[in-house]
Amino acid sequence: QVQLVESGGGLVQPGGSLRLSCVASGSFFSSFAMAWYRQAPGKQRELVARIFTNSNTNYAESAKGRFTISRDNAKNTLYLQMNSLKPEDTAVYYCNRMSTWGQGTQVTVSS
């Protein structure tokens, strides 16, 4: 059973940047698409970005041009670089692989 552990969240001012990381336990990390989702208070969980095994990516409209998803298969690690953060990016961010979810990391964008 794979485990996903996120880190890197925190409090940042509008316009700032954060880099989230997700370390996956077990083998075959490179064989699976990985994704970042987020859930804001009172809202449904939504896809932020996905990266496929060939490193192709797709993004939610809200993330395009500001966020970059990447992976390091040698380190079993997924990343989300978030730039130009806005208050509406405030949410718990989750790492996902198929039906497995991490515990989430809180991102708060506020002055």
JOJO-V817049 format. One record per residue. N is the residue number from 1. RES is the residue in one letter. OMEGA is omega in radians with two decimals (* if undefined). Layout:
BEGIN
N|RES|OMEGA  N|RES|OMEGA
END
This chain:
BEGIN
1|Q|-3.13  2|V|3.00  3|Q|-3.13  4|L|-3.10  5|V|-3.14  6|E|3.02  7|S|3.05  8|G|3.11  9|G|3.13  10|G|3.12  11|L|-3.13  12|V|3.12  13|Q|3.05  14|P|-3.08  15|G|-3.12  16|G|-3.08  17|S|3.00  18|L|3.03  19|R|3.09  20|L|3.08  21|S|3.07  22|C|3.11  23|V|-3.13  24|A|3.06  25|S|3.01  26|G|-3.04  27|S|2.99  28|F|3.11  29|F|-3.06  30|S|-3.06  31|S|-3.03  32|F|2.90  33|A|3.13  34|M|-3.09  35|A|2.95  36|W|3.01  37|Y|3.02  38|R|3.12  39|Q|3.09  40|A|-3.14  41|P|3.11  42|G|-3.12  43|K|3.09  44|Q|3.05  45|R|-3.09  46|E|3.10  47|L|3.07  48|V|-3.10  49|A|3.12  50|R|3.06  51|I|-3.07  52|F|-3.07  53|T|3.10  54|N|-3.14  55|S|2.93  56|N|-3.06  57|T|2.87  58|N|-3.00  59|Y|2.92  60|A|3.14  61|E|-3.10  62|S|-3.08  63|A|-3.07  64|K|3.11  65|G|-3.13  66|R|-3.09  67|F|3.06  68|T|3.08  69|I|3.11  70|S|3.14  71|R|3.03  72|D|-3.06  73|N|3.12  74|A|-3.12  75|K|-3.09  76|N|-3.02  77|T|3.07  78|L|-3.13  79|Y|2.94  80|L|3.05  81|Q|-3.09  82|M|3.13  83|N|3.12  84|S|-3.07  85|L|-3.11  86|K|3.10  87|P|-3.14  88|E|3.01  89|D|3.12  90|T|-3.07  91|A|2.89  92|V|-3.10  93|Y|-3.07  94|Y|2.99  95|C|-3.07  96|N|2.95  97|R|-3.09  98|M|-3.09  99|S|-3.09  100|T|-3.13  101|W|2.96  102|G|-3.11  103|Q|3.12  104|G|3.06  105|T|-3.04  106|Q|3.01  107|V|3.12  108|T|3.13  109|V|-3.05  110|S|3.05  111|S|*
END
